[in-house]
Amino acid sequence: MYKKILLATDGSEHSKRAAENAINICKCSNDSKIEIVYVIDHGKVKSDVLSNWNTANIGDKHKNRIKGIETLAEESGVTYETKILQGDPGPVIVDYANKNQFDVIVIGSRGLNVLQEFVLGSVSHKVAKRANCPVLIVK
């Protein structure tokens, strides 16, 4: 079925549920693989640095957001790889998915942005509109 699965994550609760679904899809076929993609948004990194200028572990925040997803994948026994990309998350995920010919993208319906809780998340909306493969948006 789906052999090459892109899991877009940001560490939110929705992306953790998306990871569970990606793992279930991956388990349906012996040679399926998940690529966990985390995009570092330059605009948010700048504000992180300015608000945490005296903290040595700014990069650890990003690593910790992915760690739970990686642990879940390891415990499930699926094959996975992690990619950290940089830029505006929506376009970066779409560009990466289209260039690498994924069979399906799995993404949470909303991310960490509290202001967007009343509508479909802008990143998942952009991905669903522009990706060349099926997109599973998980609530």
Phi, psi and omega in degrees: 000257178265116182264324185242106188247127175260122176252109178272126184225153174225005180090359180284168178297323179295322180287333175292320176292325176297321179297318178300319178291319178298320178295317178298320177295317182297324181290346181288343182221137184296327184255025176279153181218142177255134169252114178276120182245126177237127182251124176271116180276119183302324180297319180285327178296320179300315180291327176298315181295316181294323181275345181234039187301336181258012180258130182280345189251041181297318180294336180296330180300317180291318179297322180293330178294328181273330188305317180298322179291316179297319178298316178301316179294317179298312182296333180276346178078019179270157176277130181212162176218146180249134176237131175250120182245167181232142176134198178284117190309312183303299180298324180295316179296315180298312181300314181296316180296315182292321180290331185256008173050061176285153178278329181202149173247132176244126185214147176288152183290332178220153179255212184279353183282110183294331183294341185257018185292341185271348180227169174303135182304145183295325180292311180296325178295314178298317181296313181298323182287326193247349182287148180271000181236171177299148179235124175259114179259120186257131178275000000 
